[in-house]
Amino acid sequence: MSEVKLATAPDQRLRELPNILGLQDDFVDAIVSLRESRTATFDVVWGSASALLAAAIAKEAPGPVVFVCSQTSEADYLYDDLPLFRQHAPLRFPAWETEPNERLVHDEGFGERLRTLKYLARHPSQKNLIATSIRSLLQPTPSRDSIAASSRILQVGERLDIDAFLRWLVEQRFHATSAVELPGEFSSRGGIIDVFAPDWERPVRVELFDDEIESIRRFEVSTQRSLETLTEIELTVLQPTASRDDYLTDFLSENTWFVLFEPEQIEERGKHYLSRLEHVDDYHSITSVLREIGKFPTAIASTLARGATGSICRLEVESVDRFSGEVAKVRHELETAAADCDVFVVTSTEGEIERLQEIFRETSVAKQDRLHFVVGQLKAGFRLVSERLLLISAGEMFRRTEVRRTSRRHLGKAIDSFVDLRSGDLVVHLSHGIGRYRGIELIDKQGQLEEHLQLEFYGGAKLYVPTSKIDLVQKYIGGTKTRPSLAKLGGASWTRQKQAAEAAVMDMAVEMLELQAERASRPGIACSPDGEWQREFDASFPYTETRDQLSAIVDIKTDMEASRPMDRLLCGDVGFGKTELAMRAAFKAVDNGYQVALLVPTTILAEQHYKTFKERMAEFPFDIARLSRFCSRQEEREIIKGLKAGRIEVVIGTHRLASRDVQFTNLGLVIIDEEQRFGVEVKERLKTLRSTVDVLTMTATPIPRTLHMSLVGVRDISNLETAPEDRVGVETRVTRFNNELIRHAVLRELNRGGQIFFVHNRVQGIEVVAKKLRSIVPEASLRIAHGQMHEHDLEEVMVDFVERRFDMLLATTIIESGLDIPSANTIFIDEADRYGLADLHQLRGRVGRYKHQAYCYLLIDPHKHITPNAAKRLRAIEEYSEMGAGFALAMRDLEIRGAGNLLGSQQSGHIAAVGYEFYCELLENAVRSLKRLPRRLSIDVDLELPGEAYLPDEYIPDIRLKIDLYRRLRRAATYDEVAEFRKELVDRFGKPPKPTRRMLELARLRLDAATWQISSITVEDEHLVFAYQDRRRIEQLAKQFRGPLRIVDQQHAYLKVPDCESDAEQFLRAAKSVLQTGK
């Protein structure tokens, strides 16, 4: 039996195909025709043969070649398929998805358009291949002159007038901010300017010495840290709304060729696009675009050319018959399709190749060395007859719809709730209770100059907390509707509330530990370590896993391999990849001979998961079924019988799965999606299951890190906090119901080939809404879905929507959970003020699952007055629209809901009394003391030494950023962390001024003191006073120091400091000399 070849040769052979095509006689004639500025026609261009043809023409062209498709998606497919046949990366000229008046500088499309135009302006004659669509060409471009006028080159060593440069950025409508995160923003901090131009992948940091550019560095948005050094950079500050009436052709040289794919469709799609626009005068006409193209040699390419012009070249290409997608049949289908051809299978990952090798090992194609594998992308396979070569993708063979995600700029960063502290916010002081934050003040206390947080308590009493003790202050998050009253300074009620919360937390921790101990003592099922199939399955995931996903799957598999039953909670925001982890866990159980039950709250979600599981596991001989309202009685009976007989390995269903008549032969894993949405009886039935089988519970209600960390050791939780890299935030707008706005948003979505959700949660009025929507946008086909419909009618509507047979789905919140339709990227939520924050976030999560910018409109009745609470909720959801916003929203009221689900509602009162963050701290301490673990290490040393130690306003002007930095420095528990913190300051803000350098020295001194178990260092006349905790350690220090350090009692040691009156710095020097003895 011969092994399937796996070498770089297949890639090379595909790259040689354009040369082979170039030898075809009629192809040579067509090229000659184009060189003589005449037309040519390429016929029989099936599927992805268009990419092969593009590569072959580009090879022969004297300059750039522009390939025009009828749709944006076709241009994207061409762009993705081209690397199989061509080494040099193509360019893409994408279409705007928005109208001129709503264009934003940080739109991905704007950046890419501008990048391509600038490249063509610089290299007009270079042999490039440009993929575009008729929509892109109908949208005017800025002129070469306006791009040049909006650009300037910054070079290291060049002099820069900072004020004039900043004024120029402001005039070009760039936005000044404290930390640059989006294109179109800049920030100026002393001698450092950060700027993010629209066509850049990442922002740039320009550091000046006086007025000379000293360095230029690219930096990462999420960390704000530098990545690479540059010698020069071209900065273009063009606005997307700038006047424009040029054509793409104005950027092309005379030796450019054009190729039109399906010209009739190009014209038809172009007219269709223009007919839906409100301001058609802002666009080019089809006639003018075709006239511009006509100035260049132009070829036509079609699947079946209706009327040929110029030289005709018929490709010897055939389409490939459809495969069934079933493992058992695919081998035979491949043999039939291959006939005597060499077969090239294109897979999206290296990992998938191993699996396919195994499946096809026994086929004659493999045994005769005619089966090859290539990693890449291929939209639609084809047969190249002359070369006896068949090209097909694994997705086509197994009937998988492969969503192609483009890599994009990774914007945004993790949100720290404390950074959000604004003047007037409630805070918790750990010793005094709930107060109100009033801002920051610089205070001189006996020669010690330091910034303080000003807190206000009951009766207007003020308390000033030095930033070196910022860890005593936390933002108050309580989760109750009523605002708590301010604490009385020196009052006893705070102590009582604290003690009550401590007692409740301890009781709960005891209960949770007992439950855990009981589970650990019960025998469960132990899966064996990952086998070959599991590794192949994991490796065939077409995207790169996030760090969180990788650590979560290790946790899950470790639990499954242990002999006690797993009970793990998997938390993650909408769209963060929980389903993939559930599939890997299910695969592991089935691979070990066990059955898997996946329980979901809605029928539609059961359908969605069923489809996802079937597609993802298509290459493996597993029997997957679904049990829900969509099944007929006959199907239901068959499935129940199959489960009992052990024939069905994975079953996906609603609460029907928890019925008494559903029995398994060998159930090993139960996966529960959104458990809080099931009824009491279902939960009780699940409780009995939990005692023997592995249970994985998934929730999209995020569990914040603070709570997660405090439960380590008592509850097994895996938290997904990182957004997949190419996902982009959903643009969210709160607006009154407005016919014009709805029409505009729907047409915009239709123009980019997308679909729309419209959520109206009252069945009785849904037909009225449907009638209204049909009159507002008659162009959009609309259907209705709600839970009171007959199952089969509902299924038909949902399946038709997924299959894109209509444009707009008007539905109740039946669509809320987990529904994943990549083509739907606009959602309207009617009467949005009636929903809770978590529901709004879940609904918004239905869109934004593909590469397009998604939109969410929260509609409010034009005549209705909304309550302050509803207004707050809507403002919060509008504000936090980035990926992973669930964690920020959690800081409003989602966190408390998550805590309630996890901890039980009786704990909510204690959370409200002491604040969320402090509650988590108490819980963590209770868990640690019960498990006899030491408390989490905290460096708690008071330093009261004269001198200035703070972050000056001229160094860091933004107060919220400053608070964040103070808090992070206070948490630094190692010398490396302090050194890294200093590096970050230098990188982001420049060389630290004297007060900041001193602040860093004190941070290191605090670590020195903690090493010797010293709790405070203060000044008394001309002495340094060290308060110590361990007599043995202080004696050891005194002995090593060999100086005049006197231990005067059981708590204090004194050191006389000479010349301290004339030089206050002597105290710091003396403290360092004592504590750094022996270093």
N, C-alpha and C positions, 0 to 999 in steps of 0.2 A: 504494500500500500504506500503510495507516494505521498509525501508531505506537501501541503499547499505552499506555493512560493510566497515569500514575504520579503520583498526587497525594495530598493528605491527604484528599480527598473520600471515598474508600472507607471510611476509618476512621470518618468522620463519619456516613456512611450506615448503617453497622452499628450505631452508637450510637443512631441514630434508630429502629431496629427495635422496641425496647420500647414506644415511643410508638404505633407503628402497630398492634402487638399489642393495646395498650390500647384501641384503637378498636373491636375486634371485639365484637359484641353479647354473645355468651355469656361473653366475658372480663369485660366490664363487670358482667354479672349475678353472676359468681363473686366479683368484688371487693366488690360490694354485700353479698353473703351473708357474706363475712368481716367486713366493717365492722359487720354486725349480729350478730356473734359466732356465726354459723352456719358449717356446713362447706361446702367446695366441692371439686369434683374437676376436675383438668386431665388430659385424655386425649390420646393420640397424641403423647407427648413423646419424640421420637426423638433419639438421640445427644446432641450438644451443644446441641440445642434446649432442654435443661434449663437451661443457663446463660442463654439468651435469656428463658425464662419467669421465671427467678429475678430477672433485671434488671427485667422488666416488673412483677412483683408488688411488688418493693422500691420501685419508683417510686410506686406507689399506696398503699403501707402508711403508717399514721400514725406508726409507730415502727420498732423493729428487726424483722427477719425472719430466722428461723432455718431453714436448709435441712438436713434430716436425710437422710443417705444410708445405704444398707445396708452399705457398706464404706468403709474409710479411703481406699482408692485412688480411689473414686468422688467422695468429698468433695474430694480433692486435684485431680482433673480439673475439677470444677466451679469450684474456686477459681482454677485456671489459666485456664479458658476465659472467666470473667466479664469481664476487662478489655476484651474485644472489644466488649461490649455496654454497658459501664458505666464512667464515668470514675472514680468513687470506689472506692478499693481496698477489697475485702471484708475481713472478719476471718476467722480460722480458729481453730476450737477442736479441736485434735488429740487423739488418744488416746494414753495411756501405752502403751509397748510392753513394759513390764516389770511385775512384780507389786509390791505395795506394799513388801515387805521388801527389794527390791533396787534401789529407785529412787535415782538419784543427782541431786545438785543441778545438775550440769552437763549433764543430759539436755536435748537441744534441745526435746523435747516439753513438758517441765516449764516451761521458759522461756516458750514460746508460750502454753500454757494460762494461766499466771499473768498474762501480758501482756494477754490477752483478758479475763480476769475483772476485772482492775484497771480496764481501759478501760470495761467495762460498768458497774462499780460507780460510776465517776465520771460516765458519760454514759448512764444507764439508758434514757432515752427517745429518744436520738438515732437518726435513721434510718440504721441500719447493716444490713449483710447478713452473716450469720454462716454459714459452711460447716462442717458437722460430720458425724459418723457415729454410729450407734447405740452402737458401742463406747465412744466418748468420753462419751456420756451415761450409760452404765452405770457409769462410773468416778466415784465421789463427788468433790466439790470441797471445798476448805476453805471455811469460812464467811466472810461479809463481815467479821464482827467479828475473826476470827483474822488475816485479811489486814491489817486496819486496825491491830491490836495489834502486828503484826510489821513495820509500816512507820513511817518517820519522814522528814520533809523536811529536807534540809540546804540552808542558804542562805548566800550570801556575806554577810559582816558579822555572822553569828550567832555567839554564843559556844558552844563545844563542850567538854564535860568529856571530855578524851581518854581517860583511864583508864576512865571509866564506859562510854564508847562502845565501846572495845575489848573490855571485859568483856561487853557486850551481844552483840557479834559472836560471841565465844567461846561464850556461853550458847546462842546460836542455831546452834551446831555449825558455824560458819564456820571454815575452816582457815587458820592463820597460815603464811605462806611468805615467801621472800626476794623473789620476783618473781611477781606475780599473772598467771596465765595462764588459769585456768578459773573459771567461775561458782562461787560458794561459797568463794572465797579472799580473804584480805586480807593486807596487809603494812603494817607501821608502821616508819618510819625518821625518828626525830626529829620534825620538824614536818610530815611528809608521811604521809598515810594513803592507800594504794591499796585499792580494794574492788571486787569484781565480784559484783553482785546477779544472781540467777538469771534475771530477766526482761530484763536489759539485753543489748543487742547487743555493747557494748564496755565495758570497765571504766572506773572513774572515779578521778581523783587529787584528793584534798582537801589543800590546803596551808594551814597555819595560821601565824599570827603570834601567839605566845604561845598564848592559848586562843580566838582569833578566827579564823573561816574567812576566809582572804584570797583564795583562788581555788578554783574547781572546774573540772577539765578532764577531758574524755574522752581516753583514750590507746589506742594500737595495741598489741595483745598482742605481735606479732612483734618490734617494735623497742623497745617500752616507752616510746615518745615520745608527747608530747601532740599531739592533733589539733584540738580545738576547746574554747573556753571557755564555761562555763555559769554562770547566776546562781543556779540552784537545781536540786536533783535529788531525786526520791523514791526512798528506799532501802527495799526489802522483803526481809527476811531469813528468809522462810518456808522451812522444810525440806520436802522432798518426802514425808518419812515422817510429817509432822505429822498429827494426827487430822483426819479429814474425813468428813462424812456428808451434806453439802448437795448440792443439784442445781444444774445450770446455770440452771434456771428461777428460782432464788432471786436471781439477779443481773439479772433482766429486769423491765422495767416492764409494767404491765397492757396497754399498747397494742401489745405484741409479737404477731406472727403466727408460726405454724409451718407449714412445708410438708414433708410426708413423701414422699420419692421411693421408689416401689415399696414400700408398707407391708407387703405379705406377706413380701417379702425382708428388710425391716428386722427383722421379728419372728423370722423363721427364722435370720438371721445372728446376732441377739442371743442366741437360745437356744443356738445352736451355740457361740458364744464362751463363754457362761457354763458350758456343759457341760465345757469343757476346762480350766476354772480349778481350782486346788487349794483355794483359800480363797474359795469363792463368797460367803461371808457378808460379805466385805469390800466387796462390790459391791451396787449397786442391782439390783432385779429388773426384768424387762421390764414387768411390770404397773405397778410404782410409777413407772417413767419415763414410760409412756404416760398414766398418771393425771395426772402433773405437766403433760405436754404438753396434755392435755385441758382444762386450766384456761384455755387461750388459744384464740383462733380458729385453726382448723387446716384446711389444705387437703391434698389427696392428689394426687400426680402420678404417672402411669404411662405406660409405652409402650402397653400395652393394658389398660385398667381392667376388672377382672372384675366388680366391683359398685360402682356409683357412689353417693356420698352427697352430699346438698345440691345446689347449682347445678352443672351440668356445662358445662365449656368444652372443646370439642375443637379442638386446634390444627390448623391447616391445614399440617401438616408431613409430609413423606415422607422415607424413607431413601434413600441414594444407592447405586447399584449399585457393586460392587467393581471397581476398576481392576486391570489386569494387572501394572502396574509396569514394562513394557517401553517404552522411548522410542518405538520404531517404532509401537506400538499406541496409546499414551496420547493422541496428538492426535485420532485417530478416536474414542476412548472419550469424550474430553471433548466433542467435537462432539455425540455421541449423547446424553450425559448432560445437556448444556446445553439442548438443544432451543431454546426461545425465551427462556430465562432469562438474566438477568445473572449472571455467575459471579464469585464472590469466592474467590480462592485464598489461604489463610493459610500464610505461610512463617515459619520460625523466625529467619531473618536477612535483612537488606537485600540482602546479596550474592547470595542465591539468586534474588532477583527477576529480576536481569539474565539469568540462565541460563534461567529459565522464559519470560521474554519471547521469548528467541531460539527456544526450542522451539515455542512456540505462535503465533509471528508470522504464519504463513501460514494459520491456522485462520479460519473465518468468524466465530467468536466474537470474535476479536481485531480482525478487519477492521471489524466492526460496532460497535466500542467497547463491547462487552459483557463484556470481561475485565478484572478489577481485582485488584490484589495488596495484601495487608495483612500487616504483620509482627505476629505474635502466636502464640498457641497454640490449637489446636482438636483435641479428642479424636476426635470423629466427626462428619463432615459431614452436612448435611441440606438438604432443599429446602423453602423457604417458598413454598407454592403461590400464595397470594393475591398475593404481591409479585413472583411470577415470578423468584425469586432462589435461586441455588444456592451453598451455602457448603461448601467442601471444603479439606482441608489438603494441602500438597505431600507430606507423609508418606504419606497414604492413596493418592495418585495413583501414587506410586512404590514402594508396599508397604514403606515403611521403618518400623521400630518405633522411635519416638522416645522415648528414655528422658528423662523430665523430671527435671531436677535442680533442687532449690530452692536459692536462695542462703541461706547460713547464716552463723552467726558463724564468722569465720576465726580459729581458735585455734592455738596452737603456734608454734614458731619454729625456725629452722635450728639445728643442733646443732654446737657447736664442741667437738672432742674434748678440748681442754685444760681446758675448764670442768669436766670430769669428774674432775679431779685430786683424789684423796682421800689422806689420810694413810696411808702404807704402800705406796702405788703405786710402781712402778719408773719412774725417769726417766733421761734421757740428758743428761749435762752435756757440751757439745761439746768441752771441753778435757780432761775427766777420765774420761769413760766412763759406765758404767751404775751408778746409785746408787739409794737409796730415799728418797722424799720423806717428811719427818717433820713438816711443818707450817710455820707462819709465826711469826717472832719479831721484836719491835721491838728494834733494837740501836743503842746510842749509840757511834759510832766517832769519837773526837776531835772531839766537838761536832757531828757529823753524825748526826742521828737519822733512821733509815730502816728500813722492814720488810725482812726477809731470809727467803728460803726456806731451811729447814734440810734438808740432804741428808746421808745416811749412806752411807759406802762400806765396802769390805772391812775387817774387823777393828774395826768400830765407829767408824772415823775420820769426823769431822764436817766439813762444809764449809758455810759460810753465803754464799748468793748474794744480793746486794742486788736488790730488785725493779726497780731501774733497769736491771739487766742480765738481766732475766727471759728475754730471747730466747736466752740460753745454755742454758736448761733446756727440755727437751721431754718429753712423756709418752712412755714406752717402749712401743712396740707391735712385737712381734717375729714373731708368727705361728707360732712353733714350740710343740710341746707341752711341752718342757722349759723351766723358768724359768732365765734366765741368771744366772751368778754375779756378785756385785758387783765392780766394778773396784777395783784397788788405787791409792790416791792416789799419784801420782808414778811409777806402774809403766809399763813399756814396751808391755804387751800392747795397750792401747787404741790407741796410735799405730799398731801393726802392723795391727790390725783395720781401722782407718780407711784406711790406705794400701791394703790389699787390696781394700776396698770401692770406693775411688776408682779403682783400676786396672780392676776388673771393670766398673764403671759407664762408664768411658771406652771400653773395648772395645765394650760393647754400643751406646753412643751412635754410635760410628764405623760399626758394622754397620747400625744403623737409618738413619743418614744416607746411607750408600751405597745402601741399598735404595730410599730415597726419591728419590735422584738418578737412579737407574736408571729408576724409574717415571716421573719427570718428563720423561725424554728419550724415552719411548715415545709413539708417536702414539695418541691415543684418539679418542673421539667427542665432539664439542662440540655441546651442545643450544643452541638459540637462546633468547634471553630470554623471559620469561613472555608468553604470548599471551592473548587475550581469554578463551578457555576455561579456562586455568589460573587466571586471576584470579577467574573465576566459581566455579570448583571450590573454591579456597582460601576465598573469602568465604562459601561455603555451609556452612562448619563451624559447627554450632549452638552451640558454647561459645566463651568468650573464651580465646584462647591465653595460656599463661603466658609470661613474659619469656624463659625458657629455650627454649621451643618456637619462639618467633619468631627468636631468634638462631641456633638449630640449623637451621631451614629455610633461612635466608639462607646459612649455610655449605654446606649440601647443594646448593642451587641454583647457588651460585658454582662449586663443584667440577664440577657437571654441565655448566656452560657453558664450562668450561676445556677445552683440547684434549688434556690428559693424562687417563689413566684415574683415576676417583675411587676411593679406598680409605678410606672413613670409618667410624669406629666410633661408634655412637650408644648412649650409656649412659643408663639411667634406671630409677628404682625401679618396682616393680610398679604399673601403673595411672597412669603419669605422661604418657601420650600419645605413646608411640613409634610406635604403629600409624598414627596420623593423619599423622605425618611421612613414614612409609614410603609411605602412599597418595599423598601430594603428590609425592614423588619419582617414584613409578610413573607417576602421571598425566603428569608432565613428559616422561618418556621416551616414553610412548605418543603424547602430543601432538606429539612430534618425529618420529614414524614408527618408533620402535623397539619391540622386544618386551621384556617384563619377566618375570623368573622370581623367585618368592619361595619360598625354601627354609626349611621349618620342621621341628623335630625329631619332632613326633608327628602322627599321622593326625587326631586330634581337633582339634588346633590348626589344621591345614590346613583343616578343615571350618569352624572358627570364622572364620578370616581370609577364606575364600572368601565366606562370608555377609556379613561386614563390607564387603569390597571391592565386592561386588555391590550392596549397599544404598547405599553412599556414592557409587558411580559410576552409579547407576541412571539419572540424567538425561543420560548421555552414551552415544553409540553404540559402546561398547567391548565386545569379546568377552572374557569372563573365564572361565577353566576351572580345574578342580582335578584333580591327578593324585595319587592315593593308594590305599591299600588299599580305600577305600570305592567305588572305580570298578569297574564290570564290565569284562571283557576287551574287549568291544565299544566301551565308552566310551573306554577307554584307547587303543585303536587309532585312534579318531576324533580324540582330542586330539593324539596324536603326529603324525597326518597334518596336522591343523590348524596345529600349530606349524611344521611343515616348510614348509607352503604359505604361512605368514604370516597366516592367517586369524585365529588366536587371538593376542590382544595381551598378555594377562596370564595367566600360569599360576602356580598356587599348589600346592606339593606337598612331599612328604617326600623322603628320600634317593633315591627313585625318579627324581626330576628330574635327578639327576647320572648316571643310567645312560647308556651309550654310544649307545643307540638313540634317545635324545631329542635331536632336532636342531632348531635355530632358523634362520629365514631371516635375521633381522636383530636378534639379541639386543643390547640396549643397556644394560640394568641388571639386576644380580643383587642381591636383598636376602636376607640370611642372618639368621635369627633364632636366637640362642643357638648360635653356631658351635661352642663347646666341647663340645656334646652330640653332634656328628657323628663318625663313624668316620674312620680314617686315609685310606681310599681316597676317600671323599667329599671330604675336605679337599684331597687331592692334585689331584683333578679341578677343584676350585674354584681352586686355585693357577694352573692353566693359564688359566682364565677371567679371573682377575684382571689378567693382562697386557694384555688388550685392551678389556674392558668396564668400565663403572662398577660398583663394588661398595659396598653399604651393609650393614654388619654391625650387628645390634642385640643388646644384652645387658641383662638386668635385674640383673646383678651390678654394683653401682655402682662406678664408678671415682672415688675421692675426689678432691676438688679439688687436694690437694697433689700427687698423682701426675699428675693432668691437666695442671696448670700446668708441672710439670717436663718434660712431653713435648711442650709447645708447640714446633712447628717440626720435629719428627721423626715425629710420628704424628698424623693428623687425627682428633681426637676431639671429639664434641659431647656435652655433659653436661646431662641434665635433672635439676635439683635441686629444683624448686618443685612442690609438690603442687597439682593443680587446686583452685580455691578452695572448692568445696562438698564436697570429700571429707572424711570424718571418720575418725579412727583406729579400729582394730579392737580391741575390748576383749579382752584375752588372759588366760586363766587356766590355770595348771598344776594338775592335780588327779589324784588316784587314780581309777581307773575306778569310777563310782558310778551305780547304776541310777536312783536318785531324781534326781540332778543331770541326767542325760541326758534323762530323761522331761520334767523341768521345762523344760529349754532347747529341746527339740524342740517342745513344746506352745506355748511362747512364740512361736517362729518361725511355727508353723502359725496361731496366733491373729492374727498380723499379715499373713497371706496369703503367707508366704515359703516357701522351700525349704531343704533341709539337705544338706551334704556330710558323709559319714562316711568317712574315709580309713583303710584297713587294708591294709598293703602285702604281705600274704602270701596268695597265691591259694589255697593248700591249705586255709587255715582260714577262708576268707571266708564259706562257707555257714553255718558254726557261728555266726559273728558276726551274720549276717543273721537267723538264728533267734532269737538272744538279743535283738536290737534289736526284732524284731517282737513279742516277748513284753513288752518294757519299754514300747513305745509302739504298741499295736495300732491306734491311730487314724491312724498315718502309713503311707501306701502306700510301699513300698520296692522298689528294683530294684538289680541288681548290674552293675558294669562293670569289666572288667580286660583286659589286653593279650592273654590267651590265648583270648579268645572269637573266634568267627567274625566277620569284618569287618562283615557286614551286621547281625548281632545287636548288635554293639557300636554301630554307627551308629544302629540303631533306638532303643536305650536312651538314647543321648546326645541324639538329636533329640527324643525324648519328654520328656526332662528339661528341655530348652530350651523346649519347648512347654508345660511345666508340667502334664504328664499324670500325674505322680506326685510325691510329696513329698520322699522322701529317696533320695539316690544313695550307695550303698555302693560305694566304688571303691578301686583301688590308686592309686599316684602318677601314673597315666595322666592325671589331671586337673591335674597340676602346672603345666604351661606355658601361660600366656596365655589360658586358658579364661575367658570373660567372660559370666556369667549374673547379671544385675542382681537377679533375684528371690531368689537364694541368698545369705543373709546370716548363716548359722551354719555353722561347720565344726568337726568333731571330728577330731583326729589321734590315732589309736590307737597305743600303744607309741611315744610321741613321743620318748622317750630314745634311740631307735635312729637318729634323723635328724640330719643336719648342720644347722648354723645357716642356711645358704643355702637348703636344701630346706624347712625350716620356714617361712622368710620367704616363699618362693615359694608354698607351699601356702596360707599365710594370705592371700596376695594374691588368692586366688580370691573372697574375700568383701569386703564394704565398698565395692562399686562403685556403690551407689545411695545414696539419701538416708538410709536407715535406719542406726541404730547396728548394727554387725556384731559377732559374737562368735566367738572362736576358743578351743576347749578342747583343751589338750594333755593327753592321757590317759596315765596310767602304770599298769601292772599293780599291783593292790593289794598283792601279796605279793613284789614284786621290789625288790631293793636296787639303786639306780642309782649309777653311777660319779660321782666328783666333777666330771669334765669334762662329762658329760651334764647334771648339775645346773646347772653354770655356763651351758651353752648355753640351757637352758630358762629360767633366771633372766633371761638377756640378752634373749630374745625376749619375755618377759612384760613386762620393764621398758620396752622400746622399742616401744610399740604405736602411736605416732602416725604420720601419713602422712609418708613420707620417712624412716621409721625405718631403711631400708636403709643410709643413710649413717652412722647411729649404730652399727648392728649391724656395719657394715664395720669400725668401730674395734675390734671384738672379733676376728673372724677372717675376715670376708667381704672386708675390704680386702686381706688378704694373698692370698686366693684370686683376687681381681681382679687383683692385681699379678702373681701367678703366671701367670694366663691371658695377660696382656698382655706380660709381660717374659720369660717362660720360667722353669722351676722352678729352674735353676741359680742364679738371683739370690736365691732365698729364704734361703740361708745368710748372704748379706751383709746382707739385711734384718734377720735375727735378730741378727747381730753388732752392728750399729750403730743399730738402731731404725728404724722406718718413716719417720718425719718427716725424720731426718737423711739417710737414704738418698735421699729425694726431693730434698733440697737438693743433695746431691753430684751427682745425675743432672742436675738443672737447670744446675748450674755447668759440668758436662762438655759439655752440649749448647750452652750459650752460648759456651764457649771454642772449640769446634769450628766454630761458625758465625760466629766472630769478633765476637760481640756482647759488650757490657760486662756485668759481673755485675749482678744486680738491686740497685738502689739500697738501701743500708741506712745509717742514720744511726748511726755508731759513734763516739760521743764520750764519754769518761769525765769526769764532773764530780764532783769531791770537794771540795765547799764546805761549811763549817759551817752548821748550821741544820736545822730539821725539815722533811721532805718525804715525806709518806705519806698514806694514807687511814685516818683514825682509826676504831676499832671502833664508836664511837658514831655515826659518819657512815654507814659501810657495815659492818654487823655480819657479813654472810655472807662467809665466807672464800673460797668458790669463785667468787663473783661478783667479789670483790676481786681475785683472781688474774687473772680474765678482763680486768678493767679495766686492771690494771697492764700486762698483755701488749699490750692494744690501744693504750695510750698509748705504749708502747715502739716500736710499729710505725708510729706517726704520722710521716709523712715530709714534711708540708707544714704551713704556719702555719694554713691553713684547716681541716686535720684536727684540729689541737690546739684551735682555736676551737670546732669542732663538738663535740669531746669535752667541752669545758667546758660548752657549752650542754646537752648530755645530762645531765651531772652535776647541773646546776642544776634541770633539769626533773624528773629522777627522784629526787634525794636532797635537794634544797634548796640553799641558799647554801653553797658550800664553806668549810670551816673553814681557819684560817691554814696548817696544814701542807699541805693539799691545794692551796691557792692557790700556795704556794711550789713544790710539785711541778709545777704547770702552767707556772710561770715558768721552771723548769729545763728543761722540755720545749722551750719556745721558745728558750731559750739554747743548747740542744743543736743546734737547727737553725741558729742564728746561727753557731755555731762551725764546723759542717760547711760552711757557705757559704765560710768563710775557710780551709778545709782544716786546721782545728785538731783534733787527735785527743784531747787531754785538757786540762782546766783543774784545777790543784791549788793548794794553799796551802803556802807554805814561809815560816815566821816571819811577817813582815809583807808578804810578796809573793804576788802571784798569778803562777802559772807556766803559761804557754801552751806546750804541746808542738805543734809545727806540722810539716806534711809538705811544704809548697811555699814555698821561700825567697822567691820573687817575690811570692806572695800576702801573706806576713807583712810584707814591706817596704812593700807597698801599704797595708796596714792601719795600720802605724806612721805612715806619711806622712799618711794621712787623719785619724788620731786626734789628732795634734798634741799628744800628752801624753807623759809619761815612760815609754813602752814601749820597753824595751831588748832588742835581739836579742843574746843572749850567745854562742850557738854555732849549729851547723847544725841544732839541733832545738828549742831553747827560747828563749822571750822572757819577760822579767820586767816586772812592773808593781808599784811600791810603792803600798800602800793605806794612807792616813792614818786615824787613829782606829779601827783595826780591833780593837784590844784591848778597847775599851769597847763596840763594836758589831759583832758578827760579820756582820750584814746588809750591812756595807760591802763585803765581798768580792763579794757577788752584784751590788750596785749598780755596783761598779767593772767587773766582767766585762761587764755589760750596756752600760755607757757606752762600753767599748772596741769590743765586737762590733757594736753598733747604730749605729756612726759613719756618718754620711751618710744615715741612714734618715729 
